[in-house]
C-alpha cells in the first residue's frame, strides 16, 4: 500500500531546546493514524512540520509524496488542517470566514459547507467571536473537511465537542476513510484514537516510543473480567483461572454458595473461554480491553530507563 | 487552470474588507479634523492678532510646531492638518494596521491556519501590505477631497497641484510608519514590536524635525527625519519634493519586501 505521510529521523530544535529527537513513522494511504502522547510530547510540532508552518531541523518528511518545504500551496490545497488551538476572532460570520478559507483551499463541492455545518449542528450565521469553544471547533472541522482533502491533519480534533458531536465527528472520519482519504490525528486521550484509528503511535518526550495497530494493541491489552458460578468452591475456581495464560490479579468477591471472582486478562481470550466452559456460570462480564492501561505502561516503560 | 474571479487576491480582500469599520472610523476622524481646523483659518491664521500671538511665542516653540508659516492659507493647512493632527491620526491608523497585519495575526494564532492553506507566505505579506496601501490611499484621497472642498470657503488659496504633492507625501509618511510596523511584526511575530517600530518611525521623525530645526548644530537630525523629508519645504505652499516622496514610498516598499523575506524564512507560531 502507498505511504501518504512519512517522517524519517525528524528532529526539531527551537534555539538550543530540541523538542523532536528523531521521529520516525509511516502512515498508510487511506488509513487513520492516531498520535497520542502527553502534553508537550511534540504532537503539535510534528503536525506543523507536515504543513510547513514549522521547518524541521533535520530528517526527512514526505507528505503525499512531496517534501512540505517545497510542496507549496499546491500541496497544502490537498490537505485539511485543524490546529490544536483554534483562534477565530474576526467580526465575521462563520459563513464568510469559511468562504474565505474556501478561496484559499482546494475546490469545495457546492453545498458541502452547509451539509457539514448541519451535521455538526453549527449555525453559520453567527459571528465567529461570539461562538463557544465547541462551536469554533466545529467551524475548524468544517474548514478542514470541506474540500475533501487527500490528507486530514487534525490536532486534538474533539476538544471542546460534546459527546453527540464527537459521535458525528467519528462518523465523518469513517466516511473520509471509506472515500480513501488519509487521516493523521492527535489526541491525549487514547479512547478517542482507539475508536477511530487503525494505527496508533505513542509520542513521548519528542520520540515515538511505540507504533501499534489498534488491533495489536487490543490483543496485548488488559481486559477486566468478572464472573459468577455455582456448584464450585472458590479455591477450585481460583485454581482453574491459574491455568489460563495471562490471567492474574484474581480476587474472590463472594463465596457463599455462589462464587464471584474478578481478574484481569492479558492475552488471547480463547483459553479463558475454554477454562470457563467447565463451570456453571450464572454471570460473565468481559470488559472492552482497556488500551489506556497498556499505553500507560508504555509511557512509563522504555524511555524512562534509557535516559 | 482557470480560477474564478472572486478568488483573486483572497488575502487582500479579507484584510481590506474585515477592517472596513476601522477604515471608516479613521476616515471620519480625518474629515472631522479638516472640517474643524480649516474653516478657522480666516479668523485665526490670517488675522493680524494671531500673527502677533505667534510672534510672541518663543521662537523654538513656533519652529517645533511649524507655526512660523501659519499666516498663509497653505502654511496654515501644512502646519495644522498635515503637520500635526492629520499626521497623528494617519500614523496611529497605519501603525495599528501594519502591526496587526502579520505580527498581530500570528500572535492571535490565526496566521497558522491561513498558512496551512494554499497560499505562499510572500503572498500573505504582499496582499496584506496592499490592503494597507489601499486604506492609506483612501484616507489620503479623502483628505485631498475635503481640503479641495474647503479651499474656497475657508480662503485657503491652496494650489491644487501643490495639494496633490502634499497628499502624496502625507500618504508616504503614513505608509512608512505602517510598513515599519508590518515589517517588525513579520520579523518577530509580535504585534507589540511592530507597534513600537511604527511608533518610533513616526515619533522620532517628528521629534528629530522639531529639534533639528532649532539650531544649525543639530540640523543633521533633519536628515534622519522622514517627517522633515516630507514636510521640510512646506509642500502645501511650495510643491512637493518628489525625491522625498520617492524615498518614503521606496523605503516602505523595501520594508514590505524585507517582511516577506523574513516571514518566508522562519517558523510561525513557534
Interface residues (C-beta under 8 A of the other chain):
Chain A: X14 X48 X51 X52 X53 X54 X55 X72 X73 X74 X76 X77 X79 X81 X83 X85 X86 X87 X88 X89 X90 X91 X92 X100 X101 X103 X104 X105 X106 X140 X143
Chain B: X6 X7 X10 X11 X13 X14 X18 X21 X108 X109 X110 X112 X113 X114 X115 X116 X117 X118 X119 X120 X267 X268 X269 X270
